[in-house]
Amino acid sequence: MKKSLGAKTLAQPAPVWAVSAYDEEGKPNAMIAAWGGICSSDPASMTVSLRKSRHTYAGIMKHKSFVINVCPTWLAAESDYLGIVSGKKEDKIAKLGLTPVASDVVNAPYFDEFPLVIECELVHTYEVGIHVMLVGQIKDVKCDDDKLVDGKNPDPEKILPLLFTPGTRDYHSLGECVGKGFSMGKKFME
Amino acid sequence: MKKSLGAKTLAQPAPVWAVSAYDEEGKPNAMIAAWGGICSSDPASMTVSLRKSRHTYAGIMKHKSFVINVCPTWLAAESDYLGIVSGKKEDKIAKLGLTPVASDVVNAPYFDEFPLVIECELVHTYEVGIHVMLVGQIKDVKCDDDKLVDGKNPDPEKILPLLFTPGTRDYHSLGECVGKGFSMGKKFME
């Protein structure tokens, strides 16, 4: 029996991404975002929603660039801290001991400690309620070379992307592989 | 050492959602989507990207409604099948034995077998490359009452949302809880 829970953002799973950018003074900054996803295959594009009041938002608007740093399970507490404290108040990056690296394809920094980073150029903004949905065109993806499969794809079981579950507001790690996409369903074909 | 992988949709994790709608003839239909996410907290909204050629796309455009059925791990093969075969060619819903239920808040069906469903009214469309990003305003969320925490939030460990990892194109289950959001990071506060 299904129970009605109301008009709430209770979709699962949500990603946990550290969105990094230079702030208006050019200092590396980042915040945590769980409202976002891939939005087109070609050109490869992603969306992430921020509030206008965020320190990171102003930096992205100025530099038209941001990086999605995929949060691995082993950096869960650091990632969460990026979502609790504003870059307006302190240099979160220095406090956490993260190493900013200047992207060679967009005007934004990424963090060397994060194993998988997606460098985006801001191409559109759309206001949706209290958030602004940023659309970034992916210019490059960089991954630690010891966390690849066949030298070309990020290995999910080494990246261990963190997941957020709205409602309970928990972080979860990635679970076991249960099958291949575009393959498991073939058993229903005659 | 980071390796450049090119401008590809290699973000992790991506969700696995069955997007259901009535088709142009009014028949319940669904497809699998992994390109999407929550896009605003208020009004609660989600985005999902579809190609215009999809059978489901035409139905959503006609009825201005869709439902995000969160795919649980135990329906991985069924969910994958919804992404392999087009509703133009066969009645996938009947073949999989899914039970369509008419939403009471939007003009779309959901499937009783999926434990968590999010009923959306189409409010915006944005073209991004080869995809159209649909923005849906959430009108209600319904969850099986035996899969709730405290009677009000979906329990991730009972919903067991399926995850997709682009690149390797694997499905993974949800892993263990590693901590609470807006809490784990407090250890870095002085």
Interface residues (C-beta under 8 A of the other chain):
Chain A: M1 K2 K3 S4 L5 G6 A7 K8 T9 L10 A11 Q12 P13 A14 P15 W17 A34 W35 G36 G37 I38 C39 S40 S41 D42 P43 A44 S45 M46 T47 S49 I68 V70 T73 A76 A77 E78 S79 D80 Y81 L82 G83 I84 V85 K95 L96 D112 L116 V117 I118 H124 Y126 V128 G129 I130 H131 M133 V135 Q137 I138 K139 D140 V141 K142 C143 D144 D145 L148 V149 G151 K152 N153 P154 D155 P156 I159 P161 L162 L163 F164 T165 P166 G167 T168 R169 D170 Y171 H172 S173 L174 G175 E176 C177 V178 G179 K180 G181 F182 S183 M184 G185 K186 K187 F188 M189
Chain B: M1 K2 K3 S4 L5 G6 A7 K8 T9 L10 A11 Q12 P13 A14 P15 W17 A34 W35 G36 G37 I38 C39 S40 S41 D42 P43 A44 S45 M46 T47 S49 I68 V70 T73 A76 A77 E78 S79 D80 Y81 L82 G83 I84 V85 K95 L96 D112 L116 V117 I118 H124 Y126 V128 G129 I130 H131 M133 V135 Q137 I138 K139 D140 V141 K142 C143 D144 D145 L148 V149 G151 K152 N153 P154 D155 P156 I159 P161 L162 L163 F164 T165 P166 G167 T168 R169 D170 Y171 H172 S173 L174 G175 E176 C177 V178 G179 K180 G181 F182 S183 M184 G185 K186 K187 F188 M189
